[in-house]
Amino acid sequence: MQENASSTSNSSLSLLLPGVWQPEFFAQPATPSFGAPTPATLAAQTALPTFAKLLGLAHITAQPGMSYHAALSALFNWQNAPLAALRALADGLDATQGFWLCTDPVNISHQRETLMLSDSQSVGLVAAECMALAKTLAPHFAEYGELHSPHPQRWYLRLHQSTQAQFHAPETAAGRNLLNWLPQGNSDVANQEARVWRRILTESQTLLHDHPVNSVREQRGQLLANSVWFWGPGQLDAANHPISTLPTPTHVLTDEPLAQGFALGSQRTLLPIDSALPAHTNSVLVSTLAQRSAQQLDVGDWQTALLKLEQTVFAPALHALKQGDIKRLVIMLPGEHGSLQCQIERADLWKLWRRPMTLATLAKRFAPTQS
């Protein structure tokens, strides 16, 4: 009996929620439209009583800016995480051997004398389009690797040999001058390989430009799948396995493919995101529900996402803390310019003098300054 109490005393739930921490929404525009609510007003009107209660009870620490992928790696304590191989596991591929590279179908457009990226989710290929485009590109890639397209929005190359070139995730490159985020290198060999990958990228665009799939999409007014985007290189070998010096979650609740891959690669129990929260375990829930609206600065969709998180994530988490199913709740809010970690112990529930904290107040206190 004593042993069981000890084993559950450190039970915790970590919530990894990219896109929730979006202080830009609370900055007043210089010249708001007459009669129209500003983004700050809309954001402040988002009623999240449970989340506000948790924030009011939490010990909040500001941390350096961190991408979603970096936050996942830190959460699972994975060094040099092979993102492509991990995500491929979640897509049902045998990625335990070989060197893998995400090769997602994207749109690249000219805007204001620069190139801009729209990711594969924005393009939104369907299965038949995916098969036709992949059939065209597979022979082109054959010299470098085998193309796999298990999902219309998630493609992979299993390379014949590894590469030292450096790649950037689409979440980093989207909405920016794409010329700054093409494959790069930090050594002579890596620079040479990066030039090869830039050439492959250009050749892929040529093949896709007049493809029948894109001709039909253009007639429909849809984004063209006129390029691919390489990112997340690596292989699942002993050197890349999670380090054991820090505890990692035993149960993972998520519907996001990369997070699912981390769970599978770490041999953790993977559960659907809408499962009941496991009691007396070290668990993590990963939701990217607010991520896209935050990236696109769409405050309306962001509001909708947060209201859903209020009901499906924050309320059950607070209930689990009150019931003693967990002793600690950690809310991880990664952001490009600054991140927050909010920790609530079960004993904090008795601090009745702590008042709820709205996201607007949170933004005033912790919004990072940008030079």
C-alpha positions as CSV (number, residue, x, y, z in Angstrom):
1,M,0.0,0.0,0.0
2,Q,2.8,2.4,0.9
3,E,4.6,1.5,-2.4
4,N,1.4,2.3,-4.4
5,A,1.0,5.7,-2.8
6,S,4.6,6.5,-3.6
7,S,4.3,5.5,-7.2
8,T,1.3,7.8,-7.7
9,S,2.5,10.8,-5.7
10,N,4.5,12.1,-8.7
11,S,1.8,11.5,-11.3
12,S,1.5,14.4,-13.7
13,L,-0.2,15.6,-16.9
14,S,1.6,17.8,-19.4
15,L,-0.3,19.7,-22.0
16,L,1.6,20.8,-25.1
17,L,-0.5,23.4,-26.9
18,P,1.2,25.2,-29.7
19,G,-0.6,28.3,-30.9
20,V,-2.4,29.1,-27.6
21,W,0.3,31.6,-26.5
22,Q,-0.3,34.3,-29.2
23,P,0.3,37.7,-27.5
24,E,0.2,39.4,-30.9
25,F,-3.6,39.1,-30.8
26,F,-3.7,41.5,-27.8
27,A,-1.7,44.3,-29.5
28,Q,-3.9,47.1,-30.6
29,P,-3.5,48.1,-34.2
30,A,-2.4,51.7,-34.9
31,T,-5.5,52.5,-37.0
32,P,-8.5,50.2,-36.3
33,S,-11.3,50.2,-38.8
34,F,-14.3,52.4,-37.7
35,G,-16.9,50.4,-35.9
36,A,-15.0,47.1,-36.3
37,P,-13.7,45.2,-33.3
38,T,-9.9,45.1,-33.2
39,P,-8.0,41.8,-32.9
40,A,-7.2,42.7,-29.3
41,T,-10.9,43.2,-28.5
42,L,-11.8,39.9,-30.1
43,A,-9.1,38.1,-28.2
44,A,-10.1,39.7,-24.9
45,Q,-13.7,38.6,-25.4
46,T,-12.7,34.9,-25.5
47,A,-14.2,33.6,-22.3
48,L,-12.1,30.8,-20.9
49,P,-13.0,30.5,-17.2
50,T,-11.3,27.1,-16.6
51,F,-8.1,28.1,-18.3
52,A,-8.1,31.5,-16.5
53,K,-8.5,29.6,-13.2
54,L,-5.5,27.4,-14.0
55,L,-3.4,30.3,-15.1
56,G,-4.2,32.1,-11.9
57,L,-3.1,29.1,-9.8
58,A,0.0,28.4,-11.9
59,H,3.7,29.1,-11.3
60,I,4.5,30.6,-14.7
61,T,8.0,30.9,-16.1
62,A,9.0,32.6,-19.3
63,Q,11.3,30.6,-21.5
64,P,13.2,31.2,-24.8
65,G,11.3,31.0,-28.1
66,M,10.7,27.4,-29.2
67,S,9.1,25.8,-32.3
68,Y,6.5,23.0,-31.9
69,H,9.0,20.5,-33.1
70,A,11.6,21.6,-30.6
71,A,9.0,21.5,-27.8
72,L,8.2,17.9,-28.7
73,S,11.8,16.9,-28.7
74,A,12.3,18.5,-25.3
75,L,9.1,16.9,-23.9
76,F,10.2,13.4,-25.0
77,N,13.9,14.2,-24.2
78,W,15.0,13.2,-27.6
79,Q,18.3,14.4,-28.9
80,N,18.6,15.2,-32.7
81,A,15.1,13.8,-33.3
82,P,14.7,12.2,-36.7
83,L,11.4,14.0,-37.4
84,A,10.7,12.4,-40.8
85,A,11.3,8.8,-39.6
86,L,9.1,9.4,-36.5
87,R,6.2,10.9,-38.4
88,A,6.5,8.0,-41.0
89,L,6.0,5.5,-38.1
90,A,2.7,7.2,-37.4
91,D,1.8,7.0,-41.1
92,G,2.2,3.2,-40.9
93,L,5.6,3.0,-42.7
94,D,8.5,0.8,-41.5
95,A,10.9,3.6,-40.8
96,T,13.1,1.7,-38.3
97,Q,15.8,1.4,-41.0
98,G,17.3,3.9,-43.4
99,F,17.6,7.7,-43.6
100,W,14.2,9.5,-44.1
101,L,13.3,13.0,-45.3
102,C,9.8,14.6,-45.3
103,T,8.9,15.5,-48.9
104,D,5.6,17.2,-48.5
105,P,3.5,18.6,-51.4
106,V,3.3,22.4,-51.0
107,N,2.6,25.6,-52.9
108,I,5.2,28.1,-53.7
109,S,4.0,31.5,-55.0
110,H,5.6,34.8,-56.0
111,Q,4.4,37.6,-53.8
112,R,5.9,41.1,-53.7
113,E,9.1,40.1,-55.5
114,T,9.7,37.2,-53.2
115,L,8.8,33.5,-52.8
116,M,6.2,32.4,-50.2
117,L,5.3,28.9,-49.0
118,S,1.9,27.5,-48.3
119,D,2.1,24.1,-46.5
120,S,0.7,20.8,-47.5
121,Q,-2.4,21.2,-45.3
122,S,-3.2,24.5,-47.1
123,V,-2.9,22.8,-50.4
124,G,-5.1,19.9,-49.3
125,L,-4.6,17.2,-51.9
126,V,-7.0,14.3,-52.1
127,A,-6.0,10.7,-52.5
128,A,-6.4,10.5,-56.3
129,E,-4.4,13.8,-56.8
130,C,-1.7,12.5,-54.5
131,M,-1.3,9.2,-56.5
132,A,-1.0,11.0,-59.8
133,L,1.6,13.6,-58.6
134,A,3.6,11.0,-56.7
135,K,3.7,8.7,-59.8
136,T,5.2,11.6,-61.8
137,L,7.8,12.5,-59.2
138,A,8.9,9.0,-58.1
139,P,11.1,8.4,-61.1
140,H,12.7,11.8,-60.7
141,F,13.6,11.0,-57.1
142,A,14.8,7.4,-57.8
143,E,18.4,8.4,-58.0
144,Y,18.3,9.7,-54.5
145,G,15.7,7.6,-52.7
146,E,12.3,5.9,-52.7
147,L,9.3,8.1,-52.6
148,H,6.5,7.1,-50.2
149,S,3.1,8.9,-50.1
150,P,1.0,7.2,-47.4
151,H,-1.1,10.3,-46.9
152,P,-2.1,13.0,-49.4
153,Q,-0.4,15.7,-47.3
154,R,2.6,13.7,-45.9
155,W,5.2,12.3,-48.3
156,Y,8.6,10.9,-47.6
157,L,11.9,10.0,-49.3
158,R,13.8,7.0,-47.9
159,L,17.2,8.1,-49.1
160,H,19.9,5.7,-50.4
161,Q,22.4,7.5,-48.2
162,S,22.3,10.1,-45.5
163,T,22.8,13.8,-46.1
164,Q,24.5,16.5,-44.1
165,A,22.4,19.3,-45.6
166,Q,20.3,21.4,-43.2
167,F,16.5,21.8,-43.8
168,H,13.8,23.9,-42.2
169,A,10.3,22.8,-41.2
170,P,7.4,24.3,-43.1
171,E,6.1,26.0,-40.0
172,T,9.3,28.0,-39.9
173,A,9.4,28.9,-43.6
174,A,5.7,29.6,-44.2
175,G,4.8,33.2,-44.6
176,R,8.4,34.4,-45.0
177,N,10.9,35.0,-47.7
178,L,11.5,31.5,-48.8
179,L,14.9,32.2,-50.2
180,N,16.2,32.3,-46.7
181,W,14.9,28.9,-45.8
182,L,16.1,26.7,-48.7
183,P,18.5,23.8,-47.9
184,Q,21.7,25.0,-46.5
185,G,25.0,23.6,-45.2
186,N,27.5,24.5,-42.5
187,S,30.5,22.7,-44.1
188,D,31.9,22.2,-47.5
189,V,30.3,18.8,-47.9
190,A,27.0,20.0,-46.5
191,N,27.0,23.1,-48.8
192,Q,27.6,20.8,-51.8
193,E,24.7,18.5,-50.8
194,A,22.5,21.5,-50.1
195,R,23.1,22.8,-53.7
196,V,22.0,19.4,-54.9
197,W,18.8,19.5,-52.9
198,R,18.0,23.0,-54.1
199,R,18.5,21.7,-57.7
200,I,16.1,18.8,-57.0
201,L,13.6,21.2,-55.6
202,T,13.7,23.4,-58.8
203,E,13.4,20.3,-61.0
204,S,10.4,19.1,-59.0
205,Q,8.7,22.5,-59.6
206,T,9.3,22.1,-63.4
207,L,7.7,18.7,-63.4
208,L,4.7,19.8,-61.4
209,H,4.1,23.2,-63.1
210,D,1.9,21.9,-66.0
211,H,0.8,18.7,-64.4
212,P,-2.8,17.7,-65.3
213,V,-3.7,17.7,-61.6
214,N,-2.6,21.3,-61.2
215,S,-4.4,22.3,-64.4
216,V,-7.7,21.1,-62.9
217,R,-6.9,22.7,-59.6
218,E,-6.2,26.0,-61.3
219,Q,-9.6,25.8,-63.0
220,R,-11.2,25.3,-59.7
221,G,-9.4,28.2,-58.1
222,Q,-7.5,25.9,-55.7
223,L,-3.8,26.2,-54.6
224,L,-1.5,24.3,-56.9
225,A,0.7,21.6,-55.6
226,N,3.6,23.0,-57.5
227,S,6.5,22.0,-55.3
228,V,7.7,19.7,-52.5
229,W,9.3,20.7,-49.3
230,F,12.2,18.8,-47.8
231,W,12.6,18.7,-44.0
232,G,13.1,16.6,-40.8
233,P,16.0,14.4,-42.0
234,G,17.3,11.6,-39.8
235,Q,17.2,7.9,-39.0
236,L,16.0,5.8,-36.1
237,D,19.1,4.2,-34.7
238,A,20.6,3.7,-31.2
239,A,22.2,7.1,-31.2
240,N,18.9,8.9,-31.6
241,H,16.9,7.1,-29.0
242,P,15.5,9.1,-26.1
243,I,18.1,9.8,-23.3
244,S,17.0,8.3,-20.0
245,T,18.3,11.0,-17.6
246,L,14.9,12.7,-17.6
247,P,11.4,11.1,-17.1
248,T,9.3,10.9,-20.3
249,P,5.5,10.3,-20.3
250,T,4.2,6.8,-20.1
251,H,0.9,7.7,-22.0
252,V,0.5,10.1,-24.9
253,L,-2.9,11.4,-26.0
254,T,-2.8,13.1,-29.4
255,D,-4.2,13.0,-33.0
256,E,-1.2,14.9,-34.4
257,P,1.0,12.6,-36.6
258,L,4.4,13.8,-35.4
259,A,3.5,13.6,-31.8
260,Q,2.1,10.1,-32.5
261,G,5.5,9.2,-34.0
262,F,7.4,10.4,-30.9
263,A,5.1,8.2,-28.8
264,L,5.7,5.2,-31.1
265,G,9.4,5.8,-31.4
266,S,9.7,6.1,-27.6
267,Q,7.5,3.0,-27.1
268,R,4.9,4.9,-25.0
269,T,1.2,4.0,-24.8
270,L,-0.5,6.0,-27.5
271,L,-4.2,6.9,-27.0
272,P,-6.7,8.9,-29.0
273,I,-6.8,12.6,-28.0
274,D,-10.4,12.3,-26.8
275,S,-9.7,9.3,-24.5
276,A,-10.3,9.7,-20.8
277,L,-7.2,11.1,-19.0
278,P,-5.2,8.2,-17.5
279,A,-5.1,8.4,-13.7
280,H,-1.9,8.0,-11.6
281,T,0.4,8.1,-14.6
282,N,2.9,10.6,-16.2
283,S,0.9,11.5,-19.3
284,V,1.0,14.1,-22.0
285,L,-1.7,15.5,-24.2
286,V,-0.6,17.2,-27.4
287,S,-3.1,19.3,-29.3
288,T,-2.3,21.5,-32.4
289,L,-5.9,22.7,-32.6
290,A,-4.9,26.4,-32.3
291,Q,-1.6,26.2,-34.2
292,R,-2.7,27.1,-37.7
293,S,-5.0,30.0,-36.8
294,A,-2.1,31.4,-34.7
295,Q,0.3,31.1,-37.6
296,Q,-2.1,32.7,-39.9
297,L,-3.1,35.4,-37.4
298,D,-6.7,34.5,-37.7
299,V,-8.1,35.6,-34.4
300,G,-11.7,34.3,-35.2
301,D,-10.5,30.7,-35.8
302,W,-8.2,31.0,-32.8
303,Q,-11.1,31.9,-30.6
304,T,-13.0,28.9,-31.8
305,A,-10.0,26.6,-31.2
306,L,-9.5,27.9,-27.6
307,L,-13.2,27.5,-26.8
308,K,-12.9,23.9,-27.8
309,L,-9.8,23.4,-25.8
310,E,-11.6,24.9,-22.8
311,Q,-14.2,22.1,-22.9
312,T,-12.1,19.2,-24.1
313,V,-8.7,19.8,-22.4
314,F,-8.7,22.4,-19.6
315,A,-11.9,21.3,-17.9
316,P,-10.9,17.6,-17.8
317,A,-7.4,18.5,-16.6
318,L,-8.7,20.6,-13.7
319,H,-11.1,17.9,-12.8
320,A,-8.3,15.3,-12.7
321,L,-6.3,17.6,-10.5
322,K,-9.2,18.1,-8.1
323,Q,-9.9,14.4,-8.0
324,G,-6.3,13.5,-7.2
325,D,-5.9,11.5,-10.4
326,I,-2.8,13.7,-11.0
327,K,-0.6,15.6,-8.5
328,R,0.8,18.1,-11.0
329,L,-0.4,19.8,-14.2
330,V,2.1,21.4,-16.6
331,I,0.9,23.5,-19.5
332,M,3.5,24.1,-22.1
333,L,2.9,27.0,-24.5
334,P,5.6,27.2,-27.1
335,G,6.0,30.4,-29.2
336,E,8.5,31.6,-31.7
337,H,9.5,34.7,-29.8
338,G,9.0,33.4,-26.3
339,S,7.5,30.4,-24.6
340,L,5.7,29.9,-21.3
341,Q,5.5,26.9,-18.9
342,C,2.7,27.0,-16.3
343,Q,2.9,24.5,-13.5
344,I,0.1,23.8,-11.0
345,E,0.5,21.4,-8.0
346,R,-2.6,19.9,-6.4
347,A,-1.9,21.8,-3.3
348,D,-2.2,25.1,-5.2
349,L,-6.0,24.4,-5.5
350,W,-6.3,25.5,-1.8
351,K,-4.8,29.0,-2.5
352,L,-8.2,30.6,-2.7
353,W,-6.6,34.1,-2.8
354,R,-5.2,33.5,-6.2
355,R,-7.5,35.1,-8.8
356,P,-8.1,33.9,-12.3
357,M,-5.8,35.3,-15.0
358,T,-7.1,36.0,-18.4
359,L,-5.0,35.6,-21.6
360,A,-5.1,39.4,-21.9
361,T,-3.5,39.8,-18.5
362,L,-1.0,37.0,-19.3
363,A,0.0,38.9,-22.5
364,K,0.6,42.1,-20.5
365,R,2.8,40.4,-18.1
366,F,4.8,38.0,-20.3
367,A,4.6,39.2,-23.9
368,P,8.1,39.1,-25.3
369,T,9.7,42.3,-26.6
370,Q,10.8,42.1,-30.2
371,S,13.7,44.2,-31.3
